[in-house]
Amino acid sequence: MASEPLVVILIGSPSDREHVDQIVAVLEEMNIECVRRIASAHKTPQRLLDMLAEYEVDSRPKVYITVAGRSNALSGIVDANVSAPVIACPPIGSSFAGADLYSSLRMPSGVAPMVVLEPANAGLAAAKILGLSSTEIAEAVRQRQEEQRKRLAAADSELGG
């Protein structure tokens, strides 16, 4: 298999596509390969486990990003079955006044996905993790941060600062 780092984005439902597109945009901006897959921990658990087994034999550096709302079993099952870091990036639903977020924040002992609520920041977090083993990705992160600083300085100048 290739040695280029990989981000595996696992989506619980096709309705979360817009959320995922924001993650992918950041990864593509930094030339990080990513794959998007749909599998539900509740509705297709065996399919999910088969997918994870497929990616786990791939020895290249990777990060998993899970996108699932409501009862976020997806992040827990993924984290419990992989050795790479898992970032949970749940879409916040309006139906439960944010209470559905608790299923992402509280996991059982030994299950430790990180939670990043902003989709673009989930992509950035994955890039920072992969940057630990890739100088190219680390440099792309630094360039992105520098561009952000320049935009803020320009905005400050426009205000007369």
N, C-alpha and C positions, 0 to 999 in steps of 0.2 A: 504494500500500500504506500501511498505518497507520504512524504514526511512533513508536508505543509500543515500548520495548525488548522483545526476545524472547530466550528461552532455548530452543534446540533440543536436545532430549535424544535421542541416537541410541543405541539398545539393540541389542546383538549377538544377544540371545536372549530369548524371552519368560520364561525361567526367572529373569531378573534383575529382574523386576517389583517385588519387595519392596524391593530396593535403590533402584530408581528412585522408588518411592513416598516414600521419605524425602527425596529431593532435591526432589520436587514439593511436599511439605508446606512446606518452607522458602520456596520461591518463591511459593506461594499465600499464605502468611502475609504476605509483603511485597508482594502484589498485582502480581507480575511474570508476565506472560504466558509460558506455556511450551507446547511441543508435544512429544509423545513419538512417536518413530518406530522401527520395527524394521527393521534392515538389517544383514546380515553382510558384512564385508569379504572373507571367505573364500568364502561361499556365494552371495552376491548382489552382487558388486562393481559391476556396471553399474547396478543399482537404487540402490545407495548413491550413486554418482556423479550419477545423475539427481536424487536428492533434494537433494544438496548444491548442484547448479546451480540448483534451484528456490529455495532459501533465499538463495543468494548474489546473486540479482537483487533481492532485497528489501533496500532501502537503510536500513532502520531499524537502530539499534544492536543487536547480538546477540552472544551467547556460545553456543558449542556445548559440551555435556557429553556425553562418550562413556562408555558403560557396557558393558564387554566384558572378560571374563576370559580365562584360559589364554593363548593367543597373541594379544595385543592389537593386531592389525593395524588394527582400527577407528580407534583414536585417531590412528595414524600417517597413514592414508589421509585421514581427515577434515582433519587439520592441514595436510597437503600440498596440499589442494584448496580451502581457504577462507582468507579474509583476516582473519576475526575470531578472537578468542582461543578456544582449545580447552582444556577441562579434562577430563582422563581420570580417571574415578572407577571403577576396576576392583573388582568384587567379589572378595574374597580367598577362593579355594577351599581346601578342606582336603585335597584330593587330592594336591597337590604341595608341601605344607608351606610354602606361601608363595612357592615358586620361580617360580610363574607371574607374580608381580609384576614380575620383571625385564623382561618384554616391554613393560611400561608405563613403566618407569624409563629404559630405554636405547633411544633412537631414533636414526636416522641423522642425519647433519649436515643442517641446514636444516629439520628437522622437530621442532617444539618444543611439544608439548602439555604443559600443566602437570599434575601429578599430585596429586590430593587423595583420600585414602583413605576418609575418613568421608563418607558420602553427604550428611548435613545440611551439613557444611562445604563440600562442592562447591557446593551451592545458595547458601550464604553467599558463597563466593568469586565466583560469577557475579554476585550482587547487588552486591558491592563494585566489580566491574569496570563493570557497567552504571551504578552510582552516579556514575561519573566524568562521565557525560553526562546524568544525570537527578537533579535535586535531590530529587524525591519518593522515589526509590529510596535515595539517600544518607541521607535522613532516616529511612526505614524501617530501614536498617542501624543507624543511631545509636540508634534506639528499641529495637531488638532487643538491642543491646549494653547499654543502660541497664537494661533489664528483667533481663538476666542478672546484672548487678552487684547489683541490688536483691535478687534471689533468693539470691545468695551472702551478702549482708550479713544477710538474714533468717535464713539457715541458721546463720551465725556467732552471731547473737544468741541463737538457740535453744540453742546449745551453751554459752552464758554468756559469749561474747566481747564 
